[in-house]
Amino acid sequence: MKKRYIQLLLLSLLFLFSGCNDEWKDEQFENFVSFKAPLTIEGVSNIYVRYKGDQKTTFMLPMIVSGSTINDKNMTVQVRVDPDTLKVLNYERFQNREDFYYRELISQYFSMTPAVHIKAGESTALMPIDFTLKNIDMVDKWVLPLTILDDASNGYKANPRKHYRKALLRIYPFNNYSGTYSGTALKTNMEGYENETPIVKSEIRSYVVDENTIFFYAGNIDEERQDRGEYKIYATFNETGGVSFRADNANMNFKVNKDASYTISEQMDAVRPYLLHRYIAINNIDYQFTDYTMVPNVAIKYKVTGSLILQRRLNTEIPDEDQSIEW
């Protein structure tokens, strides 16, 4: 009886390991093509592109062939713009707040080849995307949605997981002065209440306008406002250290009370000696504006004073500028 029990146990183990081996072969030897475009908590992948006006800037989007075996095929991977996925993302995240919707990047701002070639023996490739971002309005949240098409005739299989076969690229053009400033030293007060506790925002996001100009939203206006586009303030940096402010919307009653200036300082990191900290400080900010849409038929006047500081962290060991900045 004991001998028969041992025989049955050995047969069971044999079938178990045989089944595992077959399953291992099925899973590990499959090659899939994916984008390397990890998502943020906002559901998109942020990419940063140097602004060059009407000149092209090329971003290289990584593509990966996964699997435990070496790719033994020449592949021609087909890529297309995927507006349907963007529509689904917008509704799932924002419902009826259409002013929050990601907007599909207009074709005038980019160009790309619809096919990427991966040679046998290679497991990675780079897909070039050319951006020309002159006159882009960053009030809108621009996204380039891409997908890998299924095409067995070209020697590949797209990854069946949607977050690997798709890339939702949130485009952030940058210049020397754009980014997220610390706003803790910038005070916003209602006119006539300058001695009261001011409104202070911890961060103020700025966006590219051109090579030397950024815009941000006035005072306490932020990205949550549906009418945020009415309250843009433009800041232009000149070579002599001055910053000039302006606003195109006459309804804001925008007025500058002092000439602003900026300084740039740099410091190497004490722990990571290859990391350079670059600080841009905008000083002597002093302007007034009117919020004319918050309360219907009521004009609320504000005065804004103080300074803003931007910190950039640059890895000096990486030659590519868009890769060296730790965003």
C-alpha beads as a LAMMPS data file, in Angstrom:
LAMMPS data file: protein, C-alpha beads

327 atoms
326 bonds

1 atom types
1 bond types

-500.0 500.0 xlo xhi
-500.0 500.0 ylo yhi
-500.0 500.0 zlo zhi

Masses

1 110.0

Atoms # bond

1 1 1 0.000 0.000 0.000
2 1 1 2.775 2.379 0.952
3 1 1 4.652 1.570 -2.262
4 1 1 1.543 2.242 -4.376
5 1 1 1.039 5.590 -2.579
6 1 1 4.609 6.651 -3.402
7 1 1 4.099 5.709 -7.060
8 1 1 0.917 7.773 -7.281
9 1 1 2.705 10.731 -5.642
10 1 1 5.581 10.533 -8.148
11 1 1 3.166 10.372 -11.081
12 1 1 1.288 13.422 -9.740
13 1 1 4.514 15.398 -9.395
14 1 1 5.553 14.387 -12.921
15 1 1 2.283 15.692 -14.396
16 1 1 2.531 18.870 -12.293
17 1 1 6.046 19.777 -13.434
18 1 1 5.229 18.807 -17.020
19 1 1 2.257 21.189 -16.992
20 1 1 4.355 23.978 -15.480
21 1 1 7.025 23.540 -18.124
22 1 1 4.492 23.789 -20.935
23 1 1 2.964 26.889 -19.401
24 1 1 6.404 28.422 -18.965
25 1 1 7.148 27.866 -22.654
26 1 1 3.880 29.497 -23.719
27 1 1 4.393 32.557 -21.541
28 1 1 8.098 33.268 -21.728
29 1 1 8.761 32.793 -25.426
30 1 1 6.119 35.305 -26.578
31 1 1 7.498 38.609 -27.857
32 1 1 5.334 41.739 -27.614
33 1 1 6.034 45.274 -28.780
34 1 1 5.322 48.095 -26.307
35 1 1 5.899 51.794 -25.807
36 1 1 7.960 52.917 -22.846
37 1 1 5.680 55.760 -21.730
38 1 1 4.770 55.281 -18.049
39 1 1 1.629 57.042 -16.881
40 1 1 1.450 59.662 -14.152
41 1 1 -1.435 59.872 -11.682
42 1 1 -3.141 62.152 -14.233
43 1 1 -3.357 59.235 -16.664
44 1 1 -0.844 60.620 -19.194
45 1 1 2.903 60.517 -19.787
46 1 1 4.599 63.898 -19.440
47 1 1 7.263 64.746 -22.013
48 1 1 9.333 67.939 -22.126
49 1 1 10.320 69.467 -25.452
50 1 1 12.692 72.415 -25.877
51 1 1 10.793 75.307 -27.483
52 1 1 12.463 76.522 -30.683
53 1 1 9.764 78.581 -32.364
54 1 1 9.244 77.424 -35.934
55 1 1 12.274 75.103 -35.801
56 1 1 11.843 71.375 -35.236
57 1 1 12.656 69.680 -31.956
58 1 1 12.884 65.891 -32.071
59 1 1 11.693 63.724 -29.188
60 1 1 12.735 60.060 -29.211
61 1 1 9.965 57.796 -27.882
62 1 1 11.342 54.413 -26.687
63 1 1 9.842 51.180 -27.979
64 1 1 10.537 47.772 -26.394
65 1 1 10.287 44.140 -27.514
66 1 1 9.518 42.090 -24.395
67 1 1 10.050 38.352 -23.850
68 1 1 12.595 35.925 -22.454
69 1 1 14.063 35.078 -25.843
70 1 1 15.968 37.269 -28.271
71 1 1 13.887 38.822 -31.005
72 1 1 14.660 36.801 -34.140
73 1 1 12.500 38.764 -36.594
74 1 1 12.731 41.964 -38.559
75 1 1 9.746 44.028 -37.481
76 1 1 8.010 47.028 -39.029
77 1 1 5.861 48.366 -36.213
78 1 1 2.839 50.397 -37.299
79 1 1 1.924 53.410 -35.131
80 1 1 -1.116 55.649 -35.457
81 1 1 -2.728 58.583 -33.644
82 1 1 -5.435 57.260 -31.298
83 1 1 -8.134 59.885 -30.571
84 1 1 -10.639 57.307 -29.261
85 1 1 -8.530 56.415 -26.222
86 1 1 -8.121 60.112 -25.417
87 1 1 -11.900 60.606 -25.556
88 1 1 -12.425 57.748 -23.104
89 1 1 -9.760 59.100 -20.744
90 1 1 -11.280 62.589 -20.794
91 1 1 -14.760 61.415 -19.897
92 1 1 -13.621 58.956 -17.231
93 1 1 -11.452 61.554 -15.481
94 1 1 -13.362 64.790 -15.974
95 1 1 -16.966 63.859 -16.827
96 1 1 -18.648 67.080 -18.007
97 1 1 -15.828 69.504 -17.118
98 1 1 -14.819 69.879 -20.752
99 1 1 -12.514 72.791 -19.944
100 1 1 -10.340 70.218 -18.143
101 1 1 -10.244 67.837 -21.104
102 1 1 -6.935 66.917 -22.662
103 1 1 -6.870 68.233 -26.202
104 1 1 -5.479 66.181 -29.058
105 1 1 -2.344 67.829 -30.393
106 1 1 -3.067 69.524 -33.719
107 1 1 -1.156 68.097 -36.680
108 1 1 0.516 71.468 -37.395
109 1 1 2.547 71.035 -34.203
110 1 1 4.089 67.622 -34.924
111 1 1 5.101 65.093 -37.559
112 1 1 6.141 61.457 -37.290
113 1 1 6.782 58.378 -39.400
114 1 1 3.959 55.808 -39.116
115 1 1 6.376 52.853 -39.077
116 1 1 9.296 51.957 -36.805
117 1 1 11.816 49.304 -37.901
118 1 1 13.273 46.892 -35.352
119 1 1 15.950 44.520 -36.635
120 1 1 16.279 40.873 -35.668
121 1 1 18.486 40.558 -32.594
122 1 1 17.407 43.953 -31.238
123 1 1 14.920 44.472 -28.423
124 1 1 14.635 48.275 -28.393
125 1 1 14.066 51.095 -30.837
126 1 1 13.500 54.839 -30.762
127 1 1 10.591 56.459 -32.560
128 1 1 11.389 60.054 -33.621
129 1 1 8.609 62.640 -33.264
130 1 1 9.282 66.143 -34.579
131 1 1 7.590 69.023 -32.790
132 1 1 7.200 72.575 -34.100
133 1 1 5.433 74.476 -31.331
134 1 1 5.377 78.109 -32.410
135 1 1 2.179 79.901 -31.252
136 1 1 0.907 76.938 -29.220
137 1 1 -1.434 78.113 -26.440
138 1 1 -0.661 76.245 -23.226
139 1 1 -3.967 77.165 -21.625
140 1 1 -5.063 73.927 -23.324
141 1 1 -3.654 70.623 -22.077
142 1 1 -2.165 69.162 -25.243
143 1 1 -1.776 65.392 -25.602
144 1 1 -0.499 63.297 -28.501
145 1 1 -2.279 59.905 -28.201
146 1 1 -0.542 57.023 -29.985
147 1 1 -1.235 53.311 -30.366
148 1 1 0.630 50.321 -31.813
149 1 1 -1.482 48.542 -34.407
150 1 1 -1.803 44.768 -34.567
151 1 1 -0.043 43.604 -37.725
152 1 1 1.244 40.024 -37.735
153 1 1 2.217 40.379 -41.403
154 1 1 5.026 42.719 -40.356
155 1 1 6.504 40.220 -37.917
156 1 1 5.296 41.489 -34.557
157 1 1 2.531 41.379 -31.967
158 1 1 1.402 44.459 -30.051
159 1 1 1.318 44.109 -26.283
160 1 1 -2.257 43.106 -25.345
161 1 1 -2.232 45.433 -22.325
162 1 1 -3.538 48.829 -23.369
163 1 1 -1.181 50.802 -21.112
164 1 1 1.782 49.246 -22.914
165 1 1 0.611 49.433 -26.507
166 1 1 -0.569 53.031 -26.109
167 1 1 1.259 56.272 -25.310
168 1 1 -0.612 59.367 -24.137
169 1 1 2.070 62.037 -24.417
170 1 1 1.323 65.241 -22.499
171 1 1 3.395 67.914 -24.236
172 1 1 5.290 70.465 -22.132
173 1 1 7.433 72.812 -24.212
174 1 1 10.077 74.522 -22.098
175 1 1 12.481 77.441 -22.320
176 1 1 15.082 78.717 -19.848
177 1 1 12.462 80.285 -17.568
178 1 1 9.393 78.029 -17.669
179 1 1 8.346 75.558 -14.997
180 1 1 6.835 75.504 -11.531
181 1 1 7.829 78.444 -9.332
182 1 1 7.626 78.546 -5.573
183 1 1 4.887 81.073 -4.775
184 1 1 5.269 81.323 -1.006
185 1 1 6.884 84.787 -1.287
186 1 1 4.201 86.209 -3.598
187 1 1 1.304 87.923 -1.797
188 1 1 -2.136 88.660 -3.255
189 1 1 -4.406 91.129 -1.412
190 1 1 -7.725 92.719 -2.240
191 1 1 -7.268 96.406 -2.934
192 1 1 -7.776 98.344 0.298
193 1 1 -6.928 95.305 2.431
194 1 1 -3.166 95.254 1.927
195 1 1 -2.556 94.925 5.684
196 1 1 -4.762 91.838 5.990
197 1 1 -3.549 88.244 5.661
198 1 1 -2.667 87.766 1.992
199 1 1 -3.579 84.925 -0.351
200 1 1 -0.480 82.795 -0.967
201 1 1 -0.122 79.881 -3.384
202 1 1 2.579 77.305 -2.689
203 1 1 3.269 76.803 -6.400
204 1 1 2.694 78.851 -9.527
205 1 1 2.962 77.054 -12.832
206 1 1 4.370 78.970 -15.793
207 1 1 4.088 78.064 -19.473
208 1 1 6.063 78.823 -22.628
209 1 1 5.042 81.612 -24.983
210 1 1 8.305 81.991 -26.909
211 1 1 12.063 81.605 -26.323
212 1 1 12.205 84.410 -23.728
213 1 1 8.591 84.718 -22.569
214 1 1 6.382 82.729 -20.225
215 1 1 2.863 83.227 -18.932
216 1 1 1.196 82.460 -15.626
217 1 1 -2.236 83.217 -14.215
218 1 1 -2.750 86.445 -12.284
219 1 1 -2.873 86.501 -8.490
220 1 1 -5.005 83.700 -7.072
221 1 1 -6.285 82.482 -10.470
222 1 1 -5.297 78.875 -11.135
223 1 1 -5.948 75.917 -13.426
224 1 1 -9.250 75.140 -11.677
225 1 1 -10.935 78.224 -13.113
226 1 1 -12.915 77.669 -16.307
227 1 1 -12.077 81.215 -17.408
228 1 1 -8.364 80.977 -16.543
229 1 1 -7.428 81.908 -20.107
230 1 1 -8.779 85.418 -19.516
231 1 1 -6.174 86.101 -16.808
232 1 1 -2.843 85.369 -18.455
233 1 1 0.114 87.548 -17.483
234 1 1 3.118 87.471 -19.806
235 1 1 6.652 87.831 -18.450
236 1 1 9.491 88.553 -20.892
237 1 1 13.102 88.152 -19.726
238 1 1 15.756 90.372 -21.305
239 1 1 19.528 89.944 -21.428
240 1 1 20.198 92.755 -18.936
241 1 1 18.305 91.132 -16.055
242 1 1 14.956 92.857 -16.453
243 1 1 11.499 91.268 -16.593
244 1 1 8.619 93.068 -18.294
245 1 1 5.018 92.108 -17.515
246 1 1 1.983 92.612 -19.724
247 1 1 -1.580 91.352 -20.179
248 1 1 -3.511 91.315 -23.446
249 1 1 -6.967 91.323 -21.866
250 1 1 -7.995 94.961 -21.306
251 1 1 -10.833 93.869 -18.971
252 1 1 -8.226 92.886 -16.365
253 1 1 -7.201 96.531 -15.898
254 1 1 -3.673 95.227 -15.540
255 1 1 -1.122 97.730 -14.208
256 1 1 2.556 97.327 -13.316
257 1 1 3.708 99.438 -10.350
258 1 1 7.445 98.590 -10.372
259 1 1 10.059 97.308 -12.767
260 1 1 10.798 93.661 -12.014
261 1 1 14.159 91.950 -12.398
262 1 1 15.578 88.444 -12.291
263 1 1 18.744 86.732 -11.102
264 1 1 20.223 83.317 -11.892
265 1 1 22.413 81.408 -9.446
266 1 1 23.846 77.898 -9.501
267 1 1 25.051 75.439 -6.884
268 1 1 26.272 71.848 -7.048
269 1 1 24.439 69.309 -4.920
270 1 1 26.184 68.443 -1.646
271 1 1 25.233 64.745 -1.821
272 1 1 25.151 64.134 -5.585
273 1 1 28.136 66.081 -6.993
274 1 1 27.008 65.592 -10.604
275 1 1 23.699 67.396 -9.928
276 1 1 23.527 71.126 -10.619
277 1 1 20.866 73.281 -8.951
278 1 1 19.952 76.358 -10.979
279 1 1 17.783 79.003 -9.311
280 1 1 15.892 81.726 -11.173
281 1 1 14.416 84.420 -8.932
282 1 1 11.961 87.046 -10.219
283 1 1 12.204 90.016 -7.854
284 1 1 10.238 93.229 -7.202
285 1 1 6.944 91.902 -8.552
286 1 1 4.285 94.569 -8.034
287 1 1 1.137 94.689 -10.166
288 1 1 -2.625 95.188 -9.961
289 1 1 -5.471 93.465 -11.780
290 1 1 -9.252 93.108 -11.677
291 1 1 -11.111 89.808 -11.365
292 1 1 -14.276 90.677 -13.252
293 1 1 -15.802 87.182 -13.690
294 1 1 -15.669 85.530 -10.246
295 1 1 -18.805 87.350 -9.076
296 1 1 -21.234 88.443 -11.831
297 1 1 -21.350 92.213 -12.296
298 1 1 -18.784 92.758 -9.517
299 1 1 -15.202 93.873 -10.168
300 1 1 -12.773 92.655 -7.479
301 1 1 -9.463 94.505 -7.525
302 1 1 -6.257 92.833 -6.351
303 1 1 -2.681 93.875 -5.703
304 1 1 0.138 91.339 -6.065
305 1 1 3.619 91.860 -4.600
306 1 1 6.676 89.785 -3.808
307 1 1 8.914 87.354 -5.674
308 1 1 8.970 83.953 -7.383
309 1 1 11.721 81.321 -7.385
310 1 1 12.215 78.492 -9.893
311 1 1 14.610 75.620 -9.192
312 1 1 15.940 73.392 -11.930
313 1 1 17.959 70.262 -11.217
314 1 1 20.335 69.275 -14.034
315 1 1 22.295 66.048 -14.265
316 1 1 25.611 67.232 -15.721
317 1 1 26.515 63.677 -16.787
318 1 1 23.664 63.533 -19.330
319 1 1 24.347 65.461 -22.564
320 1 1 20.739 65.578 -23.829
321 1 1 19.077 68.631 -22.309
322 1 1 15.517 67.255 -22.128
323 1 1 16.877 64.149 -20.355
324 1 1 19.295 65.943 -18.031
325 1 1 16.641 68.053 -16.311
326 1 1 14.988 66.278 -13.386
327 1 1 11.433 67.449 -13.836

Bonds

1 1 1 2
2 1 2 3
3 1 3 4
4 1 4 5
5 1 5 6
6 1 6 7
7 1 7 8
8 1 8 9
9 1 9 10
10 1 10 11
11 1 11 12
12 1 12 13
13 1 13 14
14 1 14 15
15 1 15 16
16 1 16 17
17 1 17 18
18 1 18 19
19 1 19 20
20 1 20 21
21 1 21 22
22 1 22 23
23 1 23 24
24 1 24 25
25 1 25 26
26 1 26 27
27 1 27 28
28 1 28 29
29 1 29 30
30 1 30 31
31 1 31 32
32 1 32 33
33 1 33 34
34 1 34 35
35 1 35 36
36 1 36 37
37 1 37 38
38 1 38 39
39 1 39 40
40 1 40 41
41 1 41 42
42 1 42 43
43 1 43 44
44 1 44 45
45 1 45 46
46 1 46 47
47 1 47 48
48 1 48 49
49 1 49 50
50 1 50 51
51 1 51 52
52 1 52 53
53 1 53 54
54 1 54 55
55 1 55 56
56 1 56 57
57 1 57 58
58 1 58 59
59 1 59 60
60 1 60 61
61 1 61 62
62 1 62 63
63 1 63 64
64 1 64 65
65 1 65 66
66 1 66 67
67 1 67 68
68 1 68 69
69 1 69 70
70 1 70 71
71 1 71 72
72 1 72 73
73 1 73 74
74 1 74 75
75 1 75 76
76 1 76 77
77 1 77 78
78 1 78 79
79 1 79 80
80 1 80 81
81 1 81 82
82 1 82 83
83 1 83 84
84 1 84 85
85 1 85 86
86 1 86 87
87 1 87 88
88 1 88 89
89 1 89 90
90 1 90 91
91 1 91 92
92 1 92 93
93 1 93 94
94 1 94 95
95 1 95 96
96 1 96 97
97 1 97 98
98 1 98 99
99 1 99 100
100 1 100 101
101 1 101 102
102 1 102 103
103 1 103 104
104 1 104 105
105 1 105 106
106 1 106 107
107 1 107 108
108 1 108 109
109 1 109 110
110 1 110 111
111 1 111 112
112 1 112 113
113 1 113 114
114 1 114 115
115 1 115 116
116 1 116 117
117 1 117 118
118 1 118 119
119 1 119 120
120 1 120 121
121 1 121 122
122 1 122 123
123 1 123 124
124 1 124 125
125 1 125 126
126 1 126 127
127 1 127 128
128 1 128 129
129 1 129 130
130 1 130 131
131 1 131 132
132 1 132 133
133 1 133 134
134 1 134 135
135 1 135 136
136 1 136 137
137 1 137 138
138 1 138 139
139 1 139 140
140 1 140 141
141 1 141 142
142 1 142 143
143 1 143 144
144 1 144 145
145 1 145 146
146 1 146 147
147 1 147 148
148 1 148 149
149 1 149 150
150 1 150 151
151 1 151 152
152 1 152 153
153 1 153 154
154 1 154 155
155 1 155 156
156 1 156 157
157 1 157 158
158 1 158 159
159 1 159 160
160 1 160 161
161 1 161 162
162 1 162 163
163 1 163 164
164 1 164 165
165 1 165 166
166 1 166 167
167 1 167 168
168 1 168 169
169 1 169 170
170 1 170 171
171 1 171 172
172 1 172 173
173 1 173 174
174 1 174 175
175 1 175 176
176 1 176 177
177 1 177 178
178 1 178 179
179 1 179 180
180 1 180 181
181 1 181 182
182 1 182 183
183 1 183 184
184 1 184 185
185 1 185 186
186 1 186 187
187 1 187 188
188 1 188 189
189 1 189 190
190 1 190 191
191 1 191 192
192 1 192 193
193 1 193 194
194 1 194 195
195 1 195 196
196 1 196 197
197 1 197 198
198 1 198 199
199 1 199 200
200 1 200 201
201 1 201 202
202 1 202 203
203 1 203 204
204 1 204 205
205 1 205 206
206 1 206 207
207 1 207 208
208 1 208 209
209 1 209 210
210 1 210 211
211 1 211 212
212 1 212 213
213 1 213 214
214 1 214 215
215 1 215 216
216 1 216 217
217 1 217 218
218 1 218 219
219 1 219 220
220 1 220 221
221 1 221 222
222 1 222 223
223 1 223 224
224 1 224 225
225 1 225 226
226 1 226 227
227 1 227 228
228 1 228 229
229 1 229 230
230 1 230 231
231 1 231 232
232 1 232 233
233 1 233 234
234 1 234 235
235 1 235 236
236 1 236 237
237 1 237 238
238 1 238 239
239 1 239 240
240 1 240 241
241 1 241 242
242 1 242 243
243 1 243 244
244 1 244 245
245 1 245 246
246 1 246 247
247 1 247 248
248 1 248 249
249 1 249 250
250 1 250 251
251 1 251 252
252 1 252 253
253 1 253 254
254 1 254 255
255 1 255 256
256 1 256 257
257 1 257 258
258 1 258 259
259 1 259 260
260 1 260 261
261 1 261 262
262 1 262 263
263 1 263 264
264 1 264 265
265 1 265 266
266 1 266 267
267 1 267 268
268 1 268 269
269 1 269 270
270 1 270 271
271 1 271 272
272 1 272 273
273 1 273 274
274 1 274 275
275 1 275 276
276 1 276 277
277 1 277 278
278 1 278 279
279 1 279 280
280 1 280 281
281 1 281 282
282 1 282 283
283 1 283 284
284 1 284 285
285 1 285 286
286 1 286 287
287 1 287 288
288 1 288 289
289 1 289 290
290 1 290 291
291 1 291 292
292 1 292 293
293 1 293 294
294 1 294 295
295 1 295 296
296 1 296 297
297 1 297 298
298 1 298 299
299 1 299 300
300 1 300 301
301 1 301 302
302 1 302 303
303 1 303 304
304 1 304 305
305 1 305 306
306 1 306 307
307 1 307 308
308 1 308 309
309 1 309 310
310 1 310 311
311 1 311 312
312 1 312 313
313 1 313 314
314 1 314 315
315 1 315 316
316 1 316 317
317 1 317 318
318 1 318 319
319 1 319 320
320 1 320 321
321 1 321 322
322 1 322 323
323 1 323 324
324 1 324 325
325 1 325 326
326 1 326 327
